[in-house]
Amino acid sequence: MSVLALVKLCGLVTVYALVCLVVWLFVFDGIAARIMYSSQPTIIRYQSGRDTAFVYFTGTQSSGVDHSAQMRDLWGQHADDIVVQYDPKRFDAPTIVKATYDQLCAWGYRKVILDGASLGFMLVTDLIDYDRLHGNQFKFAVIEQDGVTSTNDLVQGPQARAVARIWHAGPVANFLLTRLFWKAGFNPPPRNKLGAGVDDSLLAQHYQASKTYPLSGWTGELRYMAGHPAYRAGQYAGIPIVIMRSHPQGSNGDDGVVKSTAAEEIQRIFRGGTIIEVNGSTHIGFAEYPDLWRNKFRLAFGALTGW
């Protein structure tokens, strides 16, 4: 075989391999993920003994799971503190909602404060809907942090919807592309730009975790937001809610991830609600500005008095 023929053969083999890889990534990888990865969440209760639960649903990339440690003592002053952590490799909202509902029933709670951060706000409303379909077992109140009502609320909404529509990432994508995709990752602001009480170890942990968070989990979270049913005005009227909205220093009002107008949309679907401005924070303020957020949570719980 001549050198030219060998080069052509190698080229054809390479092209064929690349085509097969692309087909697998966009057709079969998502199917493999459903077979290989569990969608069950981890539900952790840090206090027990009261009839009221405080349930925290995190945002994308399970952000805030570790950072919530800085708030748990404060949350625990008002209710039994419970954190719902999604499986990082496979996000499945119906499984998360059912598992949370069943666990709350098993623990015997009757009053539940639901805290939804970012994407977690959608899970809050899904849990309320699930309870309505199963006999209204719980009396709810809601605290939300920069919540989203659709991917339209995201600063990068069009890009997020595009990814969600075309890509069901799975094990091959996780193995080959996760680190490449997250190379830019989350870059913390300069240390001298951060407020008092910053936990540097948690900030560094979030930075590293964002670099390696599996694409299968992240694209699943995007699909959930892109495919979530539209909310109706007044859909959750009568449920007390406090809306916490972040504004970084010098911003145009958006928190860097979610548009500030999402807060008013949430007021529309709840027919009211108190908005607490978290000025000087960002979308990941748990790690960057914990003291500020603790003070705002005190205000939020105060606004729920008597529910």
C-alpha positions as CSV (number, residue, x, y, z in Angstrom):
1,M,0.0,0.0,0.0
2,S,1.4,3.4,-1.0
3,V,1.9,6.2,1.5
4,L,-0.8,8.3,-0.2
5,A,-3.3,5.4,0.1
6,L,-2.4,4.9,3.7
7,V,-2.9,8.6,4.5
8,K,-6.4,8.5,2.8
9,L,-7.3,5.4,4.7
10,C,-6.3,7.0,8.0
11,G,-8.3,10.0,7.1
12,L,-11.4,8.0,6.3
13,V,-11.1,6.0,9.5
14,T,-10.7,9.3,11.5
15,V,-13.8,10.9,9.8
16,Y,-15.8,7.7,10.4
17,A,-14.8,7.6,14.1
18,L,-15.7,11.3,14.6
19,V,-19.1,10.7,12.9
20,C,-19.7,7.7,15.2
21,L,-18.7,9.8,18.2
22,V,-21.0,12.7,17.3
23,V,-23.9,10.3,16.6
24,W,-23.4,8.6,20.0
25,L,-23.1,11.9,21.8
26,F,-26.3,13.3,20.4
27,V,-28.4,10.2,20.0
28,F,-27.4,7.3,22.3
29,D,-25.5,9.0,25.2
30,G,-28.6,10.3,26.9
31,I,-30.2,6.8,26.7
32,A,-27.1,5.3,28.3
33,A,-27.3,7.9,31.1
34,R,-30.9,6.8,31.9
35,I,-29.7,3.2,32.2
36,M,-26.5,3.8,34.1
37,Y,-27.3,6.8,36.4
38,S,-29.7,7.0,39.4
39,S,-32.0,9.9,39.6
40,Q,-32.7,9.6,43.3
41,P,-31.8,12.6,45.4
42,T,-30.1,12.6,48.8
43,I,-32.3,14.1,51.5
44,I,-30.6,15.1,54.7
45,R,-32.3,16.2,57.9
46,Y,-30.1,18.2,60.3
47,Q,-32.7,18.7,63.0
48,S,-35.8,16.8,64.1
49,G,-38.6,16.9,66.6
50,R,-40.8,19.7,65.4
51,D,-43.9,19.7,63.3
52,T,-42.5,22.3,60.9
53,A,-39.8,21.5,58.2
54,F,-37.6,23.9,56.4
55,V,-36.7,22.3,53.0
56,Y,-33.9,23.7,50.9
57,F,-33.9,23.0,47.1
58,T,-30.6,24.1,45.5
59,G,-30.0,25.6,42.1
60,T,-28.1,24.1,39.2
61,Q,-24.9,22.1,39.8
62,S,-26.3,21.5,43.3
63,S,-24.9,24.9,44.1
64,G,-25.4,25.9,47.7
65,V,-25.4,22.4,49.2
66,D,-22.1,23.0,50.9
67,H,-22.6,26.7,51.3
68,S,-25.9,26.2,53.0
69,A,-23.9,24.9,56.0
70,Q,-23.4,28.6,56.8
71,M,-27.1,29.1,57.2
72,R,-28.3,25.8,58.8
73,D,-28.0,27.0,62.4
74,L,-30.2,30.0,61.5
75,W,-32.7,27.9,59.5
76,G,-32.8,25.4,62.4
77,Q,-34.0,28.1,64.8
78,H,-37.3,28.2,62.9
79,A,-37.9,24.6,61.7
80,D,-36.3,21.2,61.2
81,D,-33.7,21.9,58.5
82,I,-33.7,19.6,55.5
83,V,-31.5,19.9,52.4
84,V,-32.3,18.1,49.1
85,Q,-29.2,17.3,47.0
86,Y,-29.7,16.1,43.4
87,D,-27.6,13.3,41.9
88,P,-25.0,15.2,39.9
89,K,-25.1,12.7,37.0
90,R,-28.8,12.6,36.4
91,F,-31.4,15.3,37.1
92,D,-35.0,14.1,37.1
93,A,-37.5,16.5,38.7
94,P,-40.5,14.1,39.1
95,T,-38.2,11.7,41.1
96,I,-36.9,14.5,43.2
97,V,-40.3,15.8,44.0
98,K,-41.8,12.4,44.8
99,A,-38.9,11.4,47.0
100,T,-39.1,14.7,49.0
101,Y,-42.9,14.4,49.4
102,D,-42.7,10.8,50.6
103,Q,-39.9,11.6,53.0
104,L,-41.8,14.6,54.5
105,C,-44.9,12.4,54.9
106,A,-42.8,9.6,56.5
107,W,-41.3,12.1,59.0
108,G,-44.8,13.3,59.9
109,Y,-44.6,17.0,59.1
110,R,-47.7,19.2,58.6
111,K,-46.2,22.6,58.0
112,V,-43.4,23.1,55.5
113,I,-41.3,26.2,54.6
114,L,-39.9,25.6,51.1
115,D,-36.8,27.5,50.1
116,G,-36.0,27.4,46.4
117,A,-32.8,28.9,45.0
118,S,-32.7,29.6,41.3
119,L,-33.9,26.4,39.6
120,G,-34.9,25.1,43.0
121,F,-37.9,27.5,42.9
122,M,-39.4,25.4,40.1
123,L,-39.1,22.3,42.3
124,V,-40.8,24.2,45.1
125,T,-43.9,24.8,42.9
126,D,-43.8,21.2,41.6
127,L,-43.9,20.0,45.2
128,I,-46.9,22.2,45.9
129,D,-48.6,20.8,42.8
130,Y,-47.8,17.3,43.8
131,D,-49.3,17.9,47.2
132,R,-52.5,19.3,45.7
133,L,-52.8,16.1,43.7
134,H,-52.4,13.9,46.8
135,G,-54.8,15.4,49.3
136,N,-53.2,18.7,50.5
137,Q,-51.2,17.1,53.2
138,F,-49.1,20.2,54.0
139,K,-49.5,23.8,54.8
140,F,-46.8,25.7,52.8
141,A,-44.9,28.9,53.0
142,V,-42.1,29.8,50.5
143,I,-38.8,31.7,50.6
144,E,-37.1,31.9,47.3
145,Q,-33.6,33.2,46.2
146,D,-33.2,34.6,42.7
147,G,-35.8,32.0,41.5
148,V,-36.5,31.3,37.8
149,T,-40.0,30.8,36.2
150,S,-38.5,29.7,32.9
151,T,-35.3,29.8,30.9
152,N,-36.5,33.3,29.8
153,D,-35.5,34.5,33.2
154,L,-31.8,33.5,32.6
155,V,-29.4,36.2,31.5
156,Q,-28.2,33.6,28.9
157,G,-31.6,32.2,28.3
158,P,-31.4,31.6,24.5
159,Q,-28.1,29.8,24.8
160,A,-29.5,27.6,27.6
161,R,-32.6,26.7,25.6
162,A,-30.5,25.7,22.6
163,V,-28.3,23.4,24.7
164,A,-31.3,21.9,26.4
165,R,-33.1,21.1,23.1
166,I,-30.3,19.3,21.3
167,W,-28.2,17.6,23.9
168,H,-28.9,14.8,26.3
169,A,-25.4,14.3,27.7
170,G,-24.4,10.9,29.1
171,P,-21.3,8.9,30.2
172,V,-19.3,9.5,27.1
173,A,-19.8,13.3,27.2
174,N,-19.0,13.2,30.9
175,F,-15.8,11.4,30.3
176,L,-14.6,13.3,27.3
177,L,-16.0,16.8,27.5
178,T,-16.8,17.9,31.1
179,R,-13.4,19.4,31.9
180,L,-13.2,21.0,28.5
181,F,-16.7,22.4,28.7
182,W,-16.1,23.9,32.1
183,K,-12.6,25.2,31.4
184,A,-13.8,28.8,31.9
185,G,-15.8,27.6,34.9
186,F,-16.8,29.8,37.8
187,N,-14.2,32.5,38.6
188,P,-14.6,34.0,42.0
189,P,-14.2,37.8,42.2
190,P,-11.0,39.2,43.6
191,R,-10.7,38.6,47.3
192,N,-10.7,42.4,48.1
193,K,-14.1,42.7,46.3
194,L,-15.8,40.3,48.7
195,G,-17.8,41.2,51.8
196,A,-17.2,40.2,55.4
197,G,-17.7,36.6,56.5
198,V,-16.5,35.0,53.3
199,D,-15.7,31.3,53.6
200,D,-12.6,31.0,51.4
201,S,-12.5,27.2,51.6
202,L,-16.1,26.9,50.4
203,L,-15.5,29.4,47.7
204,A,-12.5,27.4,46.5
205,Q,-14.6,24.2,46.7
206,H,-17.3,25.7,44.6
207,Y,-14.8,26.8,42.0
208,Q,-13.3,23.3,41.7
209,A,-16.7,21.5,41.7
210,S,-17.9,23.7,38.8
211,K,-15.0,22.5,36.8
212,T,-15.9,18.8,37.2
213,Y,-19.7,18.8,37.4
214,P,-21.0,16.2,35.0
215,L,-22.5,17.5,31.8
216,S,-25.3,14.9,32.0
217,G,-26.5,16.6,35.2
218,W,-26.2,20.1,33.9
219,T,-27.9,19.5,30.6
220,G,-30.7,17.6,32.5
221,E,-31.2,20.7,34.7
222,L,-31.4,22.9,31.6
223,R,-33.9,20.6,29.9
224,Y,-36.1,20.8,33.1
225,M,-36.1,24.6,33.0
226,A,-36.6,24.8,29.2
227,G,-39.6,22.4,29.4
228,H,-41.3,23.6,32.5
229,P,-45.0,24.4,32.0
230,A,-45.8,28.1,32.0
231,Y,-47.1,29.5,35.3
232,R,-50.6,31.1,35.5
233,A,-51.2,34.4,37.3
234,G,-52.5,33.5,40.7
235,Q,-51.6,29.9,40.4
236,Y,-50.3,29.8,44.0
237,A,-52.4,32.6,45.5
238,G,-52.8,32.3,49.2
239,I,-49.4,30.8,49.9
240,P,-47.1,33.2,51.8
241,I,-43.9,33.9,50.0
242,V,-40.8,36.0,50.5
243,I,-38.7,36.8,47.5
244,M,-35.0,37.4,47.9
245,R,-33.4,39.3,44.9
246,S,-29.6,39.8,44.5
247,H,-27.9,42.8,43.0
248,P,-24.1,42.8,42.6
249,Q,-22.3,46.1,43.2
250,G,-22.5,48.2,40.0
251,S,-24.9,45.8,38.2
252,N,-27.9,46.8,36.1
253,G,-30.2,45.0,38.6
254,D,-29.6,41.4,37.3
255,D,-27.6,39.1,39.6
256,G,-25.4,37.8,36.9
257,V,-27.4,34.7,36.2
258,V,-31.1,35.5,36.7
259,K,-32.9,38.7,35.4
260,S,-34.2,40.9,38.2
261,T,-37.7,40.9,36.5
262,A,-38.2,37.3,37.6
263,A,-39.1,38.6,41.1
264,E,-42.1,40.5,39.8
265,E,-43.1,37.4,37.8
266,I,-43.1,35.3,40.9
267,Q,-45.2,37.9,42.7
268,R,-47.7,37.6,39.8
269,I,-48.1,33.8,40.1
270,F,-48.4,34.1,43.9
271,R,-50.6,37.2,43.8
272,G,-48.3,39.0,46.2
273,G,-45.2,38.4,48.3
274,T,-42.6,40.5,49.9
275,I,-39.4,41.3,47.9
276,I,-36.2,41.6,50.0
277,E,-33.3,43.2,48.1
278,V,-29.9,41.6,48.7
279,N,-27.9,44.5,47.5
280,G,-24.2,43.9,46.9
281,S,-24.5,40.1,46.5
282,T,-24.5,37.8,43.5
283,H,-26.3,34.6,42.4
284,I,-23.9,32.5,44.5
285,G,-24.0,34.8,47.5
286,F,-24.0,31.9,50.0
287,A,-20.2,31.5,49.6
288,E,-19.3,35.1,48.7
289,Y,-21.5,37.0,51.2
290,P,-22.7,34.7,54.0
291,D,-23.1,37.4,56.6
292,L,-25.2,39.5,54.3
293,W,-27.4,36.5,53.5
294,R,-27.8,35.5,57.1
295,N,-29.2,39.0,57.9
296,K,-31.6,38.8,54.9
297,F,-32.8,35.4,56.0
298,R,-33.6,36.9,59.4
299,L,-35.8,39.4,57.7
300,A,-37.4,36.7,55.5
301,F,-38.4,34.6,58.5
302,G,-39.7,37.7,60.2
303,A,-41.9,38.4,57.2
304,L,-43.4,34.9,57.5
305,T,-44.5,35.3,61.1
306,G,-48.0,34.0,61.7
307,W,-48.4,31.9,58.5
